[in-house]
Amino acid sequence: PYYVDLNQNLFLQASLHSSDPNLVVFVDTCVASPDPSNFRTLTYELIRSECVKDPTYSSYYSPYSNVARFAFNAFSFVNRYPSVYLQCELVVCRYKDYSSCCYQGCVSRFKRNAGS
């Protein structure tokens, strides 16, 4: 466990270990939960499909394409939950493949009205 104060900035990084130097990694989705085995019932989204959901979430520059860096402010679910668990999904793409989802960033997907 990592102990922090509420609202303290948490800085994290994820590294891709590969012999291929032409791969790049991006944070796609990070979800928090008070239960390490259940990320569906009571959750809080920090980022979903590269769209930031938490106003304290920030991505940070990394000089290495195989490292994704990000931060957010520590929070709690309610007093009855002493811990917060984080589950993140990352995407790996070819370096400078601008047609890949890695380089699209946050794309809003609007639902169409079925109407009459």
Stockholm file with secondary structure:
# STOCKHOLM 1.0

chainA/1-116         PYYVDLNQNLFLQASLHSSDPNLVVFVDTCVASPDPSNFRTLTYELIRSECVKDPTYSSYYSPYSNVARFAFNAFSFVNRYPSVYLQCELVVCRYKDYSSCCYQGCVSRFKRNAGS
#=GR chainA/1-116 SS CCCCCTTCEEEEEEECCCSCTTEEEEEEEEEEESSTTCSSSSCEEEEETTEECSTTCEEECCSSTTEEEEEEECCCSCTTCCCCEEEEEEEEEETTCTTSGGGTCCCCCCCCCCCC
#=GC SS_cons         CCCCCTTCEEEEEEECCCSCTTEEEEEEEEEEESSTTCSSSSCEEEEETTEECSTTCEEECCSSTTEEEEEEECCCSCTTCCCCEEEEEEEEEETTCTTSGGGTCCCCCCCCCCCC
//
